[in-house]
Amino acid sequence: MNKLFIIGLPRTGTTSVSLALLDHHFKVAHTAFTKRTFELADVFSDTPCYCDYQQLDTLFPNSKFIYLDRAVESWIPSIQMLLGKMQKNLSDKGHFNPIMKRCFNQTFELLTTDQPLHGAHLKHCYQGHQQQVFNYFSARDDFLNLDVSCQGSLSTLLQFLGIDCHEGLDFPHVNAGRMVTTWKDIKHPNKVNSNAVGSERRKFFDYAD
């Protein structure tokens, strides 16, 4: 395996998966905004993976991909809360990283929709993203569809990665309701900086190359 990409949308369990894999000797980047970060880490989740998985599939052949599924009825209020907090800084004048702005705006159509936080619109975005992922990875054996809320889901992931483990292992439960644990608050030696500096400073990929 080259790399592992977690391509579920935000608020589908990306932090839980990232946290669990830290303890299985993977170097993990929860968001990755530089080439150097992609060199250093083994596992990537959240931005830009859910948006750029096709380009990353080309850049990193022989990688594996995990789509995180979540009941859309519970996902909608969770993503509404997140986008409500982030929306100002996802605008053109906001201070978020340009890659984060691009991925969120492209996926959730924040700049082109009159009511981007409306439940019906977000459901459309979720289902559209899911269908695109399923179509792209159809009949491939390097892809896993996973719901982190299902019993034994961590065991399912580890077995997919070829790691021996006990049956029935579950993911750590974090970011429930309004109690959001940010990735920056987690201390672990296997964490990789999302903005790691390399020979090209903080340059990202040019997918046109």
N, C-alpha and C positions, 0 to 999 in steps of 0.2 A: 504494500500500500504506500502511495506517495503522501497524500494529505487526507484529512477528514474534514468535510465541510458540513456544517449544520445549517440547513437552508429553510427551516421554518421561519415564519414571520415573527417579528417581535411579539412578546407576550404569549408564546406557545410553549415556553419551557427552555429557552436557550440558556438562561443563567443556570438552571438546575443541571442541564446536561454538561455545560462547561465546568461547573464546580465538581461534578462527579468524576469527570475524566482527569482532572488535576491529580486526583488521588490514585489514578491508575497509570502514573508515570508518563502522561502525555504533556507536552508543552502546549498551552492553550492561550489563544487570543480571542477574547470576546470583543468583537469589532477589530478590524485591521485596515489601516489607512496608508501603509507604506510598503514598498517592496521588501524592505528589510524585515518587517514583521512577518511576511509570508515566508521568508527564508528561515526565520528562527523557530516558528511554531509548527506543531504537528496538526493541531485542531483549530478550526475557525468557526465562529458562530455569529449570528446577527448580521449587522452591516459590514461588508457589502454582500455577504453570501446569498441572502434570500433574493437579491436583485441581480447579481452578476454570476450566478452559478454556471451559466452556459460558457461564459468567457473563462471562468476558473477551471472548468472541465477541460478546456483546450490548453490552458497554460500549465496545468498539472495533471497530465495523463496518469492513469492507474490510481487515481484517488477514489475515495468513497464518499457517498452523499447520504445524509440523513434528513428526511423531511419530517418536521414535527407537526402532527395533526392535533387539533383541539376543537372541541365542540364549539361551533361558531357562536352559539347563543351565549356562552360564557366568555368567549374571546372578545366580543364586541364591546361590552362595558369596560373591559380591561384596556383595550387599545384606545378607546375614547379617552380614558383617564390619562394614558401616556401621551397621546397626541395633543390633548388639551394643554399639558404642561410644556410640550416641546414646540408647539406650532409657531410661536413667535420667533424662536431661534432657527426654525427651518425655512424662514422667509429669506428673500434675497439679502436683506440687511442683517439677518441673524448671525450669531457668532459660531454656530456649529461648523464642524468640518465640512468642506464642500462635497466630499464623497457621501457623507451622511445626508446632507441636503438632497443630493441627486437621487439617492436610493429611496428615501422616504417620499419625496415628491413624485417620483416616477411610479412607485408602487401604490401609493394612496391618492394620487392625483390631487394633491393638496392645493396646487396653484391653478388648477383648471376646473375645479368643481365648486359650485356655489355653497354647498353645505358638506364639506369634506368629512365632518364628524357625524353625519347622519348615519343611523344604524343600517339603513338599506344600502347606502353607498359603500360602507365598510364591508358589509356582507358580500357585495358584488366584488370588491377588491380581493377579499379572502378567497372566494370561490374561483375567481379568475386566475389568481396566482397558483392555487392548488391544481387546477386543471392544466395550466402550462407546465408545471413541474411533472405531473403524472404523464403528460404526453411526451415530454422530453426524455424521461427515463423509462419509458415503456419497454418492458422485456429485458431490462438490464439487471445484472446480478450484483452491481456495485452500488445499489440504491436500497434504502430501507425506509419504510413509512412507519413512524413511531408515535404513539400517544403516551406521554410521560405519566399520565394519570392512571394508566392501566397497571394492574398488579404484575410485578415481575418485569417491568419495562426496562430497567437497567440491565437485568440479565439478558434480555433480548438483544440490547445494543452490544454488550460485551461479547456475546456469542457471535454476532455478526462481524465483529472485529477479530474473531479468532482467539479470544481471551477466555481461558478456563475460569469458570465461576460457579457459585452456588445458584440454584434455581430460586426464583422469587425475590431477587434483589430489586429494590425500588430506588428512585432518584430522591435526593434531598429536596424537601419542599421549601422553596424560597419564593419571595415576591408574591405573597398571598394578599389579595385585597389591596389596601393602600400602604401596606407595610412592604415597601420596595427596598431590597438590598441591592445597592449598586455594585457593579463589578469592582470598582475602584476601592471599595471598602473591604474586599476579600484579600487576605494576606496568604500567599502561597509561593514557594520557590519556583513552581512550574508556570506561573503566570508570565505572559509575554506582553510587553508594552504595545499598544495599538499604534503608536506613533514612533516606533523604533527607528533610529537614525542609522543609515548605511552609507555606502560609498556615494550614492546619489542623493544624500541627505534624506529628505522626507518625500521623495518622489513616489507616486503611485504608478500603476501600469498604464501604458497607452495601448488600449485594446486594438487600435488601428495598426499597431506595428506587426 
